[in-house]
Amino acid sequence: MSTGQTLLGQLEWERLHFHAPKDTAIFLGYRDALRVDQDYAKALSIGRQFLESKPPATNESLLSIRTECARDAIWARQYNIALGIVDTLL
């Protein structure tokens, strides 16, 4: 990612995420790689899967990931999903 080879970086993060789907650090790296390539719909999908499979341990983490999912939904122009996420945040 740091050398500008974002596609290769994204593939590596995807591989890591496949092998350790519940690892929060890997999840965040993979989601960030998807965002760099402006694949917001996939980033949203990965975020929602992560929340369903393993809720974060702290309320702050949960709030942060849900907020990021809402942002991804807005960037992916999936406004009804973004509104649903925002409603749960309020």
C-alpha positions in Angstrom: 0.0 0.0 0.0 2.8 2.4 0.9 4.5 2.0 -2.5 1.3 2.9 -4.4 0.5 -0.7 -5.4 -3.0 -0.5 -3.9 -4.4 -3.5 -5.9 -1.7 -5.8 -4.6 -2.1 -4.4 -1.1 -5.8 -4.9 -1.2 -5.3 -8.5 -2.3 -2.9 -9.2 0.6 -5.3 -7.7 3.1 -8.1 -9.8 1.6 -6.0 -12.9 2.0 -5.2 -12.0 5.6 -8.9 -11.3 6.3 -9.8 -14.7 4.8 -7.4 -16.5 7.2 -8.4 -14.4 10.3 -11.9 -13.0 9.7 -12.3 -12.0 13.4 -9.1 -10.1 13.8 -10.0 -6.4 14.2 -6.7 -5.0 13.0 -6.8 -7.0 9.8 -10.4 -6.0 9.3 -9.5 -2.4 9.6 -6.6 -2.7 7.2 -8.7 -4.5 4.6 -11.5 -2.0 4.9 -9.0 0.9 4.5 -7.5 -0.8 1.4 -10.9 -1.1 -0.1 -11.6 2.6 0.6 -8.3 3.7 -1.1 -9.5 1.9 -4.2 -13.0 3.6 -3.7 -14.7 0.2 -3.4 -17.1 1.6 -0.8 -19.9 -1.0 -1.4 -17.5 -3.8 -0.6 -16.1 -2.0 2.4 -19.6 -1.6 3.7 -20.4 -5.2 3.1 -17.2 -6.3 4.9 -18.0 -4.0 7.8 -21.5 -5.3 8.3 -20.3 -8.9 8.1 -17.7 -8.1 10.8 -20.3 -6.6 13.1 -22.6 -9.6 12.6 -19.9 -12.2 13.2 -18.1 -10.6 16.1 -19.4 -7.5 17.9 -16.5 -5.4 19.2 -15.7 -5.7 22.8 -16.2 -2.0 23.8 -19.0 0.4 23.0 -16.5 2.8 21.6 -15.3 0.3 19.1 -18.8 -0.6 18.1 -19.7 3.1 17.7 -16.6 3.7 15.6 -17.2 0.7 13.2 -20.9 1.6 12.8 -20.0 5.2 12.0 -17.5 4.1 9.4 -20.1 1.7 7.9 -22.5 4.6 7.7 -19.8 6.7 5.9 -19.1 3.8 3.5 -22.9 3.5 2.7 -23.1 7.2 2.0 -20.0 7.1 -0.3 -21.5 4.0 -2.0 -24.8 6.0 -2.5 -26.8 3.5 -0.5 -28.6 6.1 1.5 -31.3 3.9 2.9 -28.6 1.6 4.5 -26.8 4.7 5.8 -30.0 6.0 7.4 -30.7 2.7 9.1 -27.2 2.7 10.6 -27.5 6.3 11.7 -30.8 5.4 13.4 -29.1 2.7 15.4 -26.4 5.1 16.4 -28.9 7.7 17.7 
